[in-house]
């Protein structure tokens, strides 16, 4: 995804300035021989220049020193000596000669450049900046110099000087928006949001097609929680470039949080009216239709995306979810299978396929898919949890512990994993491990309704700590009052306490919420038996047996009536 954030690429100073210490053309106007001393100074200087061309810097220095004996006021000779000292990395000595050179020619740009570089290498950054700023006043259009100053201001956190620098550059380059953009970014970094906003507004007013500035301005509005102006700004970007991915996603997220589906439809239908090949707009519009349960509209807008290799996997996932919601499992399986083939690291393809085969009671296929998916995604906590749960469901509880404990190690705070492994501990009567796991989890998450309910049910199944179990499930129902599983737990505790009429109220309500659960139907039959209502007891036991035909205990209950 292209990111429209302007970043200055600072060229290291030694590279920018290396040309400054390359061979120099002799400025003969400064060394025109007039006296014998001038002539001898010129000869030594000229010999030094020749040695420079041969890269004999030490030999050149001897000649320059000799030249200085005959002319101690020549800025050019001092500069030549300093240049070679810099080449030999003798920066302290170089600085002394450069200062003398500048004394005799205070506006020499080359000398100022060398001074900035020399003090930079001496790590005297204040002096380096001083000379670069002095040079900038002479040559404000020197791009290398500008980059050097930006680098130093940034590295030394001289934010106010950096802002002032950008202001000068904006005045020097009134038609160049890059400095205005950098000024705004620096204001943002300093949390001067209002100043940044004003600068960006001026920038986009002068150039309404500047996508970089519009993106940053939109981001700023979002940071200030001004979603109206943010959305309007992103819309302006899409008017210029309907494929600008950042704007496409940000305006969608704004309206999605607001659940303003109509605005989403309007924006992305308008984009598709302008260009039907915009597959990202199709995916967003398809997801919007899906959320609103406009499933046929979603299918129609998504089907053309299947021609795009880049976006096809996402379309497969969305179409699979649509058919899954419609309980058209054969079509859903087709799309999710294609998804796992094209993008096997997409976990949702595997998860949905496993859920579908579970619903179809195809345990072997479900198990096979879980094993296959874990060869590709061996540390996916959800897939590990599903694999462990499936093994436990098939009675392979000892095997189930390995993937579940692996999932717990990867994510110790995953409530679903904690609940699943605790349920397996309960099944194989590892009560100490179960209690320890629940108690540690509830210490971290004391208001988690699922943990409260499951631990409560574990205790009541063992007929221990009944009052504590009752308090926990009561708290769970305060958090989630219409949860059928929690209603069943409370009703079952009341049953264990001999309060059958109260138990009937909760279990009946649980049946209304979880009528597909064989366990809840069996509980309701048990209560009716205690209330001496044999026909109702038999009715619900038979319903439970229809859902769990291999339950031999339930079969015996019916036979013994």
N, C-alpha and C positions, 0 to 999 in steps of 0.2 A: 504494500500500500504506500503510495507516495505521501510523504509528510511535507507539508508546506511550511517548514520552519527554516528561516534563513540562518545559516551557520557560517561564520567566518572561518575559513581555513587558514590559520596562521602559519605562514612559512617561517621556519626557524630563523632567528636573526642572523646566524652565521652564514646562512645561505643567501638571504636577502642582501646582506652587506658584503658578501665575498667579492662582488664586483668592485667594491670600493677599495680593495687592496690589490687589485689587479694592476697590470702595467699601466702607467699613466703617461699621457702625452705631456711633454715639457711645455710649460707656458712661457715661451721665450720672451714675452713682453715684460716678465718680471726679472729676467736675468740677462738683459741686453748689456754686454760688457761696455763700460764707460771708462773705468780706471783699470790699472794693472791688477788690483785686488779683485775687481769685478771679473776680469778676464780669467784669473786663476780660479776663482770660485766657480765660474761657469764651466771651465774645463773639468774640474773635479765632479761637478754635478752631472755633466754630460757623461763622464766615464761611469759614474754610479748608475745612471739610467741604462747604459749599455749592459752593465753587469746584472741589473734587474731583469733585463730581457733574457739573460742566460740563467736566470734563477739563482744567481750567486748573491744571495741577500747579505751575507756577512761581508763579502768583498765590497758590495755596493755601499754598505754602511761606512766602511773605512773612507771611501771616496767622499761620501756626504759629510762625514765629520771634518775631512780636510777642507771641503768647500766652506763649511761653517767658520773655519778659522779666518777666512778672507772676507766673509760677509755674514755677520752675526745678526743681521736684521731682516733676512730673507724668510718670509713665511713659507715659501716653496721648499727651501732646504729643510727647515724644521719639519714640515709635513712629510717630506720624503724619508727622513730619518724615522719619524714615528710610524710611517706605513710599514717599513721593513721590520721595526721592532714588533709591530702587531703580527707580522707574518711569522716572526720567531716566538710569538706568544709572550713577549716581555711587555705586558700591558701597563705596568706601573711606570716604567720609563717612557713608554709610548705616550701616556697621558701627559707627562711633563713637557715633552716636545710639542704635543698638539696644543697645549695651553699657550706656549710661546708663539706657535704659528698663528693662533687665533688673535693674539695680541697685536700682531702686525697686519692681520687681514681679518677683522672681526665678522665679516659677512661671507666668508668663504664657505660655501655649502658642503664641499668635500671634507673640510676640516671638521665642521660640525657633525657630519655623518660619522667620521672616524671617532670623534669624542663620544658620541652616543654609543657606538659599538664597544669602544674600549672600556668605558665605565660599566657597561652591561657585563662584559667578561670579568671585570673586577667585582661584580655583584654590588656595585654602588648604583642601585637602580634610581635613586633620587636624582643623581647627577646625569645618569643616562637620559632620564625623562627631561631634565632641564635643557639639555642640548638638543634633543629631538624636538621639543616644543619651540625652542629658538629657531631651529631650522624650518619648522612648519610655518612660522610667521613669515619666513622668506619665500618658501615654496609650498603653499597650501595644497597643491595638486599632486604631490609626490605620493603615489599609492603605496610604495614599499614603506615609506616613513609612516604613513597612516596606519598600516598594519602593525608596525612595530609599536607604536603608541597604544593602539587598541590592546595588543598583547600585554604590554606592561601594565596598563591601567587595570586590565582584567585580572592578571595574576596577582597584583598587589591590592586588589579590592578597592581601588580608588574610584568608587562609583560616581561621585560627584564630578570628578575630572573627566570621567568617561562620558557622562551626560553632556558636559560642556563641550567636549570634543565633537560629539555628534551634532550639537547645535551649530558649531562652526562649520562642520561639513555640510549640513543642510543649507546653510547660507551660501557656502561656496559652490554647492551643486544643487541649485533649486529644482532642477528637473530630474534629479536622481532620487528615486524613492527608497533605495536600499538603506541609506543613512537614516531616513525617517523611520523605517521599519526597525532598524537596530536600536534607535533611540527608544522606540516603544517597547521593544523586548527588554532593554535594560531597565526601563521603568517598571515593567512587570516583575523582573527579578528583585527589584528593590521594594516591591509591593506598593509602588505608587500607582495604584490602579486607575484613579481618576485621570492622572496625567497621561498614562498609557492609552486610556480610552479616547481622550481628546486627540492625541496624536494620531491614533489609528483612524478615527473618524475623519480627520482632515485628509489623511492619506487616501482613504477610499473615496472621499468626495472628489479628489483630484483625479483618481483613477479607479473607476467602478469595476474594472476587470482585474484588479490586483488580487488574485486568489490567495496569495500568501497572507496579505494583510487582512482579508476578509475572514480567513480561517482563524487567525490569531484573535481578531475582534470577536468572532463568535465564541471562541474558547473563553475569552475574558468575560463576556456576558454570562456564560454558563457558570463561571467561577463566582460571579456576583449574584447568581441565582435569578438572573433576568432572562427567563426562558423565552419571553415574547420576542425581545430583540435578538436573542441568540437564534431562534428559529427563523426570524426574518432575514438575518445575516446569512444563514446557511442556504436559505431559499435563493438569495442573490447569487451565491456561488453556483448553485445548480442551474440558474438561468444562464450563467456563462459557460459552465461545464457540467452537463448532466451526469457525467461519469465520475465526478470527483467523489471518491469513496468515503473520505472523512466526513464530508457534508451529508452524503447519503445516509450514513449510519447515525450521525449525531442528531439530525433532525428527526429521524425515526425514533431514537431513544427518548428524545424530549417528549414527543407526542405519545409514545407508548406509556411512559410513566404517568402521563396525564390521562391515559386511556381515551385519548381523543382519536378514535379510529377513523372518523370521517375526514379529519384533516390529513391523516396518513394516506387514506385512499385518494384524496384530492391531489396531494403532492405527487404521488408515484404514478397515478393514472395519467396526470399531465405530462410527466416525464416520458411515459410509454407512448403517449399520443405523438410526442415529438420524435421518438426513436424507439421502435419496437424491439431493437436488438439489445437494449440495456437489461442484461440478465440480473444484475444486482437489484435493480428496481423491481423486477419481476419476483425475485425471492422475497423481498421485503413486503411487497403487496400480497404475495401468496401467504406469507406467515400472518399478515394482518387479517386476511379472510379466514384463515384457519382458526385464529383466536376467537373470531366472532362467530365461528361455526358456519360460515358461508363456504361449505366444503366444495360445492360444484364450482363456484367462482375461483376458489383456490386452485383446483385441479386445472381449470382452463388457463389460468395465468402461468402455472408452473410447467405444463407439458412442453412448451417450446424450449424451455431451459435444458431439457434432456439432450438437445443437440450440441450443447456446449461442454467440452471436456473439462473446462475449468470449474464450472458451476454445477455440473450434473450430480456429483455426490450430495450436495446440499439439497438439490431438488428431489433426489431419491429419498433422503431422510424425511423431508416435509410430506411428500406423497405417501410414504410409508406410515407416517403418523396419522394422516387423514384417514386412510383406509383402516388403520388400527382403531381409531375412534368410532368408525362406522361398523366395527366388528367384522369387516371383510378381511379375514385373516389370510386367505389365500393370496389376495392382491397385495396386502401389507408385507407378507413374507417375500414376495417377488421383489419389491422395492428394497427391503432391508437386506436381502441377500445380495442384490446388485451393489448396494452400498458397501457391504463388507468385502466384496470382490474388488471394487474400485478404490476403496480407502479402508483397508483392514484395521487401521489404527483409530477409526471412528468407533468409540465404545458404544454409542447408542444403537448402532446397527445390531451388534451382538446382544445387547441388553433386551431390545424389543423382540428379537427373534426368540430368545430364551423365554420371555414372558408369554409369547404366543404359543410356543410348544408346551409350556406348562399348562396353559388354559385348555389346550387340546389333549392334555394328559399323555403327551408323548414324552415320557421321562427319559428314554434312551437318547432321543434326538436332542433334548434339552441338555442332557449331560455331555453329549458329544460336542455341542456348540460351546459349552462352557470350557471344556478342556481345550478346544481349538483356539478359542479367544485368548485364553491365558498363556498360550505359547507365544502370542503376539503382544499381549498386554499383561505381563506376569505380575505387575504391581498395581493393577487396577483394584482398588478396595471394594468397589461395588461388585465386580465380577467374582472376586474371591469370596465375598459374602454370599453371593447367589450360589456359587459352587458348593460351599460348605452347607448351606441350607438345603440344597437339593440332595446332597449325600445324606444328610440327617433325615430328610423326608423319606428316603429310600431305606432307612434303617441302618445306614452305614455311619453311625455316630462317631466312632473312633477315627475313621477317615476324615470325617467332617471337621474335626478339631484342627487339623493341620492348616487348611486354607483360612479358616476363621481366625486362628491365632496369628497367622501371617498378616491378615487384614488388620487385626487389632494392633499389631506392632507398627504397621505402616501409618495407621491413623488411630491413636489411642483414645480419641474423643468422638469417634464415629458412633452415634447412638444406635444405629441399625446393627452395626457389627457387635456392639456390646450386648444388645438384646438377643441376637442370634446365638452367640457363643454361650450366653447364660442359659438359654433354652436347651442347648445341647447338654450342658452340665447337669441341668435338671433331669433330662431324660435318662442320663446314665448314672444318676444319683451321686454326682460329684457336688454334694450340697455345700461343702466348705468353699470350694472354688466359686460356685454360683453366688453364694452370699457375699463373699469378698468382692467379687466383680461388681455386683449391684451396689454395695455400700460405697465402694470407691467412686463409682460413677455418680451416685446421688450426692456424694460430698461435693463433687464438682458442679453437678447440675441438679440442685435440689428441687427445682420446679419443672423438671421434665416429666410430662404426663405419661409418656410411654414407659419410662423406667419405673415410675411409681406404680403403674398398673401391673407391669410384668413381675416386679418383685413381690407385689401384693399377692398375685395369683400363685407365684411359686411357693410362698409361705402357706397359703390356704390349702394348696394341694397336699402339703405335708401336715396340715392341721396343727401348725405352730404359730405362735405370736399373732393370734387372730385379731386382737384389738389393734395392733400395729398395722397389720395388713388392711384392716377396715379404714384406718385413718389415711393410709397412703392412697387407696383407691378413691376415697372421698375427695382428697385433694386433687387427684387426677381429673375427676369429674367436674370439679370447680373450674379447672383450666379448659377442659373440653367436654362440656355437658352432654353432647349428643353422640359421643363415640360409642358405637355398639359394643366393642370389646370391653371398654371400661364399665359399661352398664352391666354386662354379663358377669364381670368379676365381682362387682358389688352385690349383685343378686346372688351369686354363688356363695359369697361370704355369709350373707344373710341366711341362706339355706343351711350352711354349716352351723350357724348359730341357732337354728330352729325357728327362725322368723319367716315362715313359709309364705304368708300373705304378702309381706313386704318384698320377699324374694321374687314372688310372682310379678309384682309391679315392674321391677327392674329387668327381669329376664324377658318379659313380654315386650318391653320397650327395646331391649337388645335385639330380639327377633325382628322387630319392625325395622331396625337399622341394619341387621346382618342376617337376613333370612337365608342366605346361602351357606351359613355355617352349620355343619353337622353337630359340632360340639354344643353350640347354643341351643339348638333344637333338642338335643338330648337332655340338657339341663332343664329345659322347660318341661319335658316329660317327667323328669325326676321330681320336680316340684309338684306337678299335678298328682303324682303317685302319693306324695306325702299329704296332699289335700284330699286324698281318697276319691279323686276324679279319674277313675281307671280309663274310661274311653278317651279322655283328652291326653292322658299319659301315653296310651298306645298310639294315638294319632301322631303325636310329635316324635315318638321314638321311631315310628315307621318312616316319617319324613327324614329323620336323621339317617336312618339306614339306607334310604334311597341315595343319599349323598355320600355315604361311607359304607358301601356294601360288605367290606371285609372286616367290619368291626364285630368281632365275635362276642365281646361283652354285651354289646347292644342286642345282638341276636338272642342271647340267653335271657335278657331282661324281658323281651317280648314273649319268648317261649314260656317264661315262668309266670306270666299274668294269669 
